[in-house]
Amino acid sequence: MDLHGIDLNLLVAFDALMAERSVTRAGTRIGRTQPAMSAALARLRALLKDELFVRAPGGLQPTPRALDLAEPLGRALAEIQRTLDFTQAFDPRSSATSFK
């Protein structure tokens, strides 16, 4: 699979769907409307060629493929978040960079 064609937001939506097992609650969790989450799920299904979640009493049930993806994608998203959250304050006294 070509990673250039994957929208990171779809993986965030997948992670929220796994956690919430509801399109509406998953959307609320990540600040998207229910229609936007439904569209994201449709795109994920097409991209991964799997239903990923099926309606069941009590909420969405993940397919075996979704269950296989959940942990590694969750870890990857957490690592991306940690990387982006890391901000080191610039201290000109300790910097070896020369500015002109």
C-alpha positions as CSV (number, residue, x, y, z in Angstrom):
1,M,0.0,0.0,0.0
2,D,1.3,3.4,-1.0
3,L,1.5,5.6,2.2
4,H,1.3,8.8,0.0
5,G,-2.4,8.1,-0.5
6,I,-3.3,7.7,3.2
7,D,-4.8,10.7,5.0
8,L,-3.6,10.7,8.6
9,N,-7.0,12.0,9.6
10,L,-8.5,8.7,8.5
11,L,-6.3,6.8,10.9
12,V,-7.3,9.2,13.7
13,A,-11.0,8.5,12.8
14,F,-10.3,4.7,12.9
15,D,-8.8,5.0,16.3
16,A,-11.8,7.0,17.6
17,L,-14.2,4.5,16.1
18,M,-12.3,1.6,17.8
19,A,-12.5,3.4,21.2
20,E,-16.1,4.6,21.0
21,R,-17.8,1.9,18.8
22,S,-20.2,4.6,17.7
23,V,-19.9,7.0,14.7
24,T,-21.5,9.8,16.6
25,R,-19.4,9.5,19.7
26,A,-16.2,9.0,17.7
27,G,-17.0,12.2,15.8
28,T,-17.6,14.1,19.1
29,R,-14.3,12.7,20.4
30,I,-12.3,14.1,17.5
31,G,-14.4,17.2,16.7
32,R,-16.1,15.9,13.6
33,T,-19.8,15.7,12.7
34,Q,-21.6,12.3,12.3
35,P,-21.7,12.8,8.5
36,A,-18.0,13.5,8.4
37,M,-17.2,10.4,10.4
38,S,-19.5,8.3,8.2
39,A,-17.6,9.6,5.1
40,A,-14.3,8.9,6.8
41,L,-15.4,5.3,7.6
42,A,-16.5,4.9,3.9
43,R,-13.1,6.1,2.8
44,L,-11.3,3.7,5.2
45,R,-13.4,0.8,4.0
46,A,-12.5,1.5,0.4
47,L,-8.8,2.1,1.3
48,L,-8.5,-1.1,3.4
49,K,-10.9,-3.2,1.4
50,D,-12.8,-4.3,4.5
51,E,-16.0,-3.3,6.3
52,L,-13.9,-2.7,9.4
53,F,-17.0,-2.1,11.6
54,V,-20.5,-3.7,11.4
55,R,-23.6,-2.6,13.1
56,A,-24.6,-4.7,16.1
57,P,-26.7,-4.4,19.2
58,G,-24.8,-2.1,21.5
59,G,-22.8,-0.4,18.8
60,L,-20.3,-1.0,16.1
61,Q,-18.4,-4.3,16.2
62,P,-14.9,-4.3,14.6
63,T,-14.1,-6.9,12.0
64,P,-11.1,-9.2,12.5
65,R,-9.1,-6.9,10.2
66,A,-10.0,-3.9,12.3
67,L,-8.9,-5.8,15.4
68,D,-5.6,-6.6,13.8
69,L,-5.0,-3.0,12.9
70,A,-6.2,-1.4,16.2
71,E,-3.1,-1.9,18.4
72,P,-0.3,-1.1,15.9
73,L,-2.2,1.9,14.5
74,G,-2.9,3.1,18.1
75,R,0.8,2.9,19.0
76,A,1.8,4.6,15.8
77,L,-0.7,7.5,16.4
78,A,0.5,7.8,20.0
79,E,4.1,8.0,18.8
80,I,3.3,10.7,16.2
81,Q,1.5,12.7,18.9
82,R,4.4,12.4,21.3
83,T,6.8,13.5,18.5
84,L,4.7,16.5,17.6
85,D,4.1,17.5,21.2
86,F,7.8,17.5,21.9
87,T,8.9,21.1,21.9
88,Q,12.3,22.1,23.1
89,A,12.7,25.7,24.2
90,F,15.4,27.5,22.3
91,D,18.2,28.6,24.6
92,P,20.7,30.8,22.8
93,R,23.3,30.3,25.5
94,S,23.5,26.6,24.8
95,S,23.0,26.7,21.0
96,A,25.9,25.7,18.8
97,T,24.1,27.3,15.8
98,S,25.7,30.4,14.3
99,F,23.4,33.1,13.0
100,K,24.4,35.8,10.6
